Amino acid sequence: GRRGDIRVLPLAVSTVAEDTPGVQRVQMVKTGPSHLTVRLETTRAADPDHVWRQLARRLTTWLTGQGAVGVDITRSGRPPTAEASGKFRQVSTRSDPPVPGT
């Protein structure tokens, strides 16, 4: 498969993320050709670190199955947010710093 470059349908990858137990809201930001930063909000009862590990594993498995091998997935220090226009995009392209140590 291709190494890195993420070229998948936003709805499909959003569904993979939303179907992860403990995810309340998620926003994925493509910050480079082979880098995906994830803004995660978990349900109150969930352990955020456990949900993150599950989500990262599910996304890696799904992306690899789509031929996007070697995609670097990191957790953002920011919560999912709407754009200035008020529109909430689950998948977008822009800059977002990762959380150190994740």
Phi and psi in degrees as a GROMACS rama.xvg file:
@    title "Ramachandran Plot"
@    xaxis  label "Phi"
@    yaxis  label "Psi"
@TYPE xy
-62.734  148.576  ARG-2
-96.5637  115.385  ARG-3
89.7872  -81.8618  GLY-4
-42.5372  120.993  ASP-5
-85.9274  114.241  ILE-6
-138.118  83.7599  ARG-7
-135.343  161.181  VAL-8
-72.3417  128.442  LEU-9
-55.5458  -41.2994  PRO-10
-61.7903  -39.7832  LEU-11
-65.6729  -48.0832  ALA-12
-69.6136  -32.2062  VAL-13
-63.7243  -40.1775  SER-14
-62.9486  -41.9218  THR-15
-58.5462  -45.7189  VAL-16
-67.014  -46.6787  ALA-17
-64.2871  -28.8014  GLU-18
-80.7492  0.60412  ASP-19
-78.5497  125.295  THR-20
-56.2805  134.565  PRO-21
94.372  -8.64736  GLY-22
-81.6019  124.412  VAL-23
-91.0954  -55.5805  GLN-24
-142.62  148.457  ARG-25
-143.455  146.291  VAL-26
-139.029  125.58  GLN-27
-108.823  129.164  MET-28
-118.384  117.513  VAL-29
-78.9923  108.956  LYS-30
-102.556  2.92913  THR-31
-175.311  173.618  GLY-32
-60.25  -27.1853  PRO-33
-134.675  33.7517  SER-34
-135.014  131.281  HIS-35
-126.029  123.016  LEU-36
-104.597  133.913  THR-37
-114.635  124.528  VAL-38
-95.9231  123.81  ARG-39
-125.708  133.865  LEU-40
-123.512  123.698  GLU-41
-101.157  163.904  THR-42
-67.3697  157.772  THR-43
-59.5417  -37.746  ARG-44
-78.0176  -11.6438  ALA-45
-87.8973  151.534  ALA-46
-86.1783  113.05  ASP-47
-55.5706  -38.0464  PRO-48
-68.7092  -38.9756  ASP-49
-65.1688  -44.6926  HIS-50
-61.4889  -42.4857  VAL-51
-59.8899  -46.0888  TRP-52
-61.0308  -43.9711  ARG-53
-62.0144  -46.3878  GLN-54
-62.5976  -46.8443  LEU-55
-60.7176  -41.2568  ALA-56
-65.3694  -44.6391  ARG-57
-63.8693  -42.8965  ARG-58
-64.7456  -43.0522  LEU-59
-60.3138  -46.8862  THR-60
-61.3624  -45.4306  THR-61
-66.1476  -46.4187  TRP-62
-62.1225  -41.2589  LEU-63
-61.0608  -41.1496  THR-64
-63.4493  -24.5957  GLY-65
-88.7989  -0.34941  GLN-66
93.5537  1.6819  GLY-67
-92.7008  82.0918  ALA-68
-87.3724  140.368  VAL-69
80.8582  23.2772  GLY-70
-77.2877  130.537  VAL-71
-88.5694  120.246  ASP-72
-113.698  122.661  ILE-73
-126.792  157.128  THR-74
-92.015  130.797  ARG-75
-80.8453  153.749  SER-76
-85.1453  -0.693451  GLY-77
-106.754  148.528  ARG-78
-77.3255  164.095  PRO-79
-58.1494  134.943  PRO-80
-137.383  152.099  THR-81
-78.6879  156.63  ALA-82
-73.2693  171.478  GLU-83
-56.2976  -30.6146  ALA-84
-73.6634  -12.0963  SER-85
97.3768  -9.34246  GLY-86
-78.3819  135.367  LYS-87
-99.0262  117.173  PHE-88
-106.532  126.925  ARG-89
-76.2012  -27.1876  GLN-90
-131.514  127.787  VAL-91
-148.353  177.749  SER-92
-127.078  115.138  THR-93
-175.427  179.879  ARG-94
-82.2174  139.943  SER-95
-158.515  118.03  ASP-96
-72.8281  139.699  PRO-97
-77.0727  165.364  PRO-98
-80.6451  127.82  VAL-99
-59.0135  138.974  PRO-100
82.656  9.71555  GLY-101
